[in-house]
């Protein structure tokens, strides 16, 4: 099976993973190129799963503007806000993200 260079297909997470595993997968996908790519149609409306703040997930990985909680969605699942995953309270992106 052909992989995508991030462990896809070898039991190390993939585009249908959940939680932190999905966030880490998207961060690594295609050497990081996917993470900051804009989500089609302007993004997905969501609420932070850490603090409850409403925001729009505009890229495949983003952090809540209020608390910094990290959320992600994979390209094959970016048509539904219900597919957005949260990395957990102990996971943070760099300040300059």
Buried (B, 14 or more C-beta within 10 A) or exposed (E): EEEBEBBBEEEBBBBEBEBBBBBBBBBBBEEEEBBEBEBEEEBBEBBBBBEEEEBEBEBBBBBBEEEBBBBBBBBEBBEEBEBBBBBBEEBBBEEEE
